[in-house]
Amino acid sequence: MLPANGSSSHEASVTDTRPLARIDKEVATPAQAVAGIGPGATVLIGGFGDAGVPFHLLQALADLGVGDLTIVANNAGTGDDGVAALIRAGLVRRVICSYPRSRGSVWFERRHQEGSLELEVVPQGTLTERIRAAGAGIPAFFTPTAADTALGEGKERRVFGGRACVLEEALSGDVALIRARRADRWGNLTYHAVGRNYGPTMASAARLTVVEVSEPVVEIGDIDPEVVVTPGVYVDRVVFVGTEN
Amino acid sequence: MAVPAERQEPNRAEETDASTQLGDVRPWTMTEVAGHVASDLPVGACVNLGIGLPTLVPGHMPAGVEVLLQCENGMLGMGPRPPMGGEDPDRIDAGKGPVTIVPGGCYFNHNEAFAMIRGGHVDVSVMGAFQVSATGDLANWSVPGELLPAVGGAMDLAIGARRVVVMMRHTTKRGAPKLVARCTYPLTAAGVVRRVYTDLATAEITDGRFVVRAAAPGVTRDTLAQVTSAPIAWDV
C-alpha cells in the first residue's frame, strides 16, 4: 500500500509529469498513522514486555475507538497503557498471544474473566514463525513444538524423521503497529536493543504497516544500507513520537 | 495423585525452602543449586535460562569460564543486571527484568531468536517446572483452573535445545512431590528432561528412573523416597 503521493517506478517516462514523485512515508501524528483502521481488524502489535511496544500508536488506536479487534502480541498488556488500553476500552474481541499471565495484566484478566475476550495461547516460537510465514508467502508449516500437548490438539499431526509435528498456519494482519528507533522517508528501519523483537517480522506480514520511531525521520542515505534491519518495502507509514515511551 | 498447585510461577527466587519437614536434612539453598547448574555448563555453551530460579545461575559461573547466555527476546551475550540508573526499557531478559549485554554480544529479532532455539543451536536450556516425570516429561506451563495458561518459549526450548535441565524445589510449598512417575499437569513436551537439580538432590533421568548423583547433607535414599513419587536409583 503506497501513500497517495508515492511512486516506486524506476523508469519514469519523459512524459510523466507527476509533480510529487518522492516516496515519503512520514505522517505528522499518531492519529494520522492509524487512520483508516476499521472495526474487526486483525492488528499485529510489536513488543515483549514493555520493550518495543508502540505505546503512542496504541493510544491513538484506542482513541480512534474502533472495536471488535483481534490483536496478536506476545503479551496481553500490563497497567493501563499499550495493549491494555485497547482491552480496557472494550475494543478487543480476541487475543492471540504467547504469555498473557503477567504481573499487572489486570485489564486482560478482568475482561477474560467476564467472558468478553477470547484467548488463543500460542508457543512463542510458533507465534513468530506463523507471522514470518505469512510475510514470506508460506501458508503453513510443520513444527515439533506443541506436538502431543494440549496446544497441539485439533491440529494435523505428522511424523518427520521419527519426530511428531503439528501443522501450524500462517498468521497475517490487516495492520501491524511496531516501534523502531530510526527511519528514513522510504521506511527503512533500525531498532534499539531487544526493542526489535517482533518488529521486523510483523512489518512483513500486514497489509498496512505503521511504525512509530523515537528519532526524527532522516533523509534517504542517512542510514547505512549495511545496517538497515527492516527494508522500507514492508513499511507504509512512519511517525516520529520522540524518545519518551 | 492430586497435587496441590502452587499459585505462582513455576519457581520464584524469593520463596523459602519447602523441604524442611525431613528432620536432619539440610536442604541446599537455591543459590547453592544454582552453583550446581553453573558448574555443569560446558565452556563455550550457548545457554538459555528460564524465568525464576534459573536466573540465579549466571551469578555462580566459575570465574573465567565463558558461556553465551541466549535470551529469547533477541540477545546473545546477556550480561548482569545494570547498576541503579543504568536500566534501559529496551534491554530486558525473558522475565522482563533489566539486564546488560556483554562485549561480543549481539541483538536479533524474535524470529531469529526462536530459529536459534528450534533449530538446535542452544546447547542447554535451564527451566523451572511444576512437575518432571521419570521418563523426562516436562510440565511447566499450565495449571488448569488455577492459572491463566501462558506458555512463552517453554515448548520451543523443550523441543529445540540440545539438552534440557530443570532447576526447582524438590516439592511444592505444601510438600507434594514434583518428581513424579507421570505428570498430572499438562505437558510442555514429552521425554525431554535429562537432569533435575533440586534443593535435595541432583538426578539424571535414565531408563524411567531418577538416578541420584548428589544429595544434600542428611538426605538418604529413604528420605528422598518420601518426597519423590517415582522410581529412584541411588548412585551418589
Interface residues (C-beta under 8 A of the other chain):
Chain A: F48 G49 D50 A51 G52 N74 S98 Y99 P100 R101 S102 E109 H112 L119 V121 V122 P123 Q124 G125 T126 T128 E129 I131 R132 T143 P144 T145 A146 A147 D148 T149 A150 L151 Y191 H192 A193 V194 G195 R196 N197 Y198 G199 P200 T201 V229 N245
Chain B: C71 E72 N73 G74 M75 D88 P89 D90 R91 I92 K96 I101 Y107 F108 N109 H110 N111 A113 F114 A115 I117 R118 S142 L147 L148 P149 A150 V151 G152 G153 A154 M155 D156 I159 G160 P186 L187 T188 A189 A190
